[in-house]
Amino acid sequence: MSARDYDLEPFWMPFTANRQFKAAPRIVVAAKDMHYTAEDGRKILDSSAGLWCVNAGHCREPIVRAIKQQAETLDFAPSFQMGHPGPFRLAQSIAQLAPADLDYVFFANSGSEAVDSALKIALAYHRARGEGQRTRLIGRERAYHGVGFGGMSVGGMTLNRKVFGAMLPGVDHLPHTHNLEQMAFSRGQPEWGAHLADELERIVALHDASNVAAVIVEPVQGSTGVIVPPKGYLEKLRAICDRHGIVLIFDEVITGFGRLGKAFAANYFGVIPDLISFAKGVTSATVPMGGVIARKHIYDAFMTGPEGIELFHGYTYSGHPLACAAGEATLALYHNEGLFENARTLSAHFEDGAHSLKGFPNVVDVRNLGLMAAIELAPRPGKPGARGYEALVRCFEAGIMIRTTGDILACSPPLIVSKSQVDEIFSKIGNVLKAIA
Ligand SMILES: Cc1ncc(COP(=O)(O)O)c(C=O)c1O
């Protein structure tokens, strides 16, 4: 491959230790199906679907073709006060995949925008019904809901919150459900921990239910290291929200579009939220897109008020033609290739592969659900994250891309992954673990 013809310095990289990266960069220049190509020409097996998003695999021809055709036909059209067919068609397809009654789709351009939109819809829904005093939002520790002020406020990652001031007022957090003493090396949903949902009753009692607008959770917490909900936990949250008229939001930015072997985690768990935020897999990450799926009673509450703009919220690029074309082609590909089924069928083999790393040096937990798995390493004394980062670097050198959060290694491959590629992922990670102190 040719030498770099650009300077690394001016790009202020997100969520990256810029000085460390720029001193020893990892640059990819192309991708196809399950692999990236590094600038030195090496093939890198993508065990994290980019950032949990390339669910259909890289540079898939039907998606690329649809984007090209759309760019040549209608590059942009507003979705304010006029329309084009894309978002209407895509909304219908998404609603068909979502559980019954989740019938209405609002489009944004990222997971962060999707989450902020969902929180705003919940607040405005209560107001439309004459309960505008319901303003309190409840998130969860160790949650990641993006970087908008709404998502950050309900999120529970300290480093995402620490330097950005006071954020939204009126936010509480449920405890997270991760407890190594109780659930280390659980396969699938842990048996322990459903009682942690009862904390919601305590928070609601503190403020009085009449002041609480919404609860938002990732059905499986992704970015903080694949924290799988204990058996019965989500069901309890749903029941408590029902009892008190609270809107339940599932943030399915990672779990949506097949990650658990069903269209959404809501389908997988059989727990139906009032709103779902989505992004990533809807276009297999080819064009940025996010959005919110709403149940009928939510949409209807807006549509029965006075004539005029019912929801004063939207983005220039809501329903962007390229994103819609990519989304339609992606959903068709999921269907035509049976990719959600592939994820479902492979999940047992994937679970076995992940758990084969139990007993490897420094491994203190392995956990998984669907095609998501985490391998948690003990931190080096006084140096949290150092061991995880070394694992990431060495994996890349060994030809495999993983995702790390501190000392937790995460895998979430594209849904086209094969059995032998699953084996390759865990055997390469195993070799790396054996090589690092
Ligand atoms: C659950 C969840 N919500 C929201 C986001 C934010 O999405 P984006 O980075 O597209 O803004 C993410 C990103 O990883 C996520 O995992």
The ligand as an SDF file (V2000), in Angstrom:
LIG
                    3D

 16 16  0  0  0  0  0  0  0  0999 V2000
  -27.3280    2.2260   23.4380 C   0  0  0  0  0  0  0  0  0  0  0  0
  -26.7460    3.3980   22.7170 C   0  0  0  0  0  0  0  0  0  0  0  0
  -27.4410    4.5280   22.6320 N   0  0  0  0  0  0  0  0  0  0  0  0
  -26.9790    5.6030   21.9730 C   0  0  0  0  0  0  0  0  0  0  0  0
  -25.7500    5.5580   21.3580 C   0  0  0  0  0  0  0  0  0  0  0  0
  -25.2330    6.7600   20.6480 C   0  0  0  0  0  0  0  0  0  0  0  0
  -25.2310    6.5580   19.2810 O   0  0  0  0  0  0  0  0  0  0  0  0
  -24.3870    7.5290   18.3170 P   0  0  0  0  0  0  0  0  0  0  0  0
  -22.9540    7.2890   18.6020 O   0  0  0  0  0  0  0  0  0  0  0  0
  -24.8380    7.1020   16.9350 O   0  0  0  0  0  0  0  0  0  0  0  0
  -24.8230    8.9090   18.6250 O   0  0  0  0  0  0  0  0  0  0  0  0
  -24.9980    4.3860   21.3990 C   0  0  0  0  0  0  0  0  0  0  0  0
  -23.6870    4.2970   20.7270 C   0  0  0  0  0  0  0  0  0  0  0  0
  -22.9510    3.3580   20.8640 O   0  0  0  0  0  0  0  0  0  0  0  0
  -25.4960    3.2810   22.1110 C   0  0  0  0  0  0  0  0  0  0  0  0
  -24.8010    2.1450   22.2040 O   0  0  0  0  0  0  0  0  0  0  0  0
  1  2  1  0
  2  3  1  0
  2 15  2  0
  3  4  2  0
  4  5  1  0
  5  6  1  0
  5 12  2  0
  6  7  1  0
  7  8  1  0
  8  9  2  0
  8 10  1  0
  8 11  1  0
 12 13  1  0
 12 15  1  0
 13 14  2  0
 15 16  1  0
M  END
$$$$
